[in-house]
Amino acid sequence: MRVPLLMDYSPILVIRITTPTIREELVKVADQAYLAKVPKLLIFLVDGYQNAEIARSKGYRGENDGSMGYFFKE
């Protein structure tokens, strides 16, 4: 699921995990047992590529245009 934004640029990706086997794999990888039991499991990711594209579309040209620092900058 992507958050709709102007020109289909979305620097954030939200994934809803509903499959029990995937939840169990996440429990193993993250070493967090509660992940298998929560009623809703959402994972939020920052799309670095889209973030860089948004920065470039706004005229930003720099060596760190794909960095997380620009994502959090107001």
Secondary structure, DSSP 8 states (H G I E B T S, - for coil): -B---GGG--SEEEEEE--HHHHHHHHHHHT-GGGGT-S-EEEEEE-HHHHHHHHHHTT---TTTTSHHHHH--
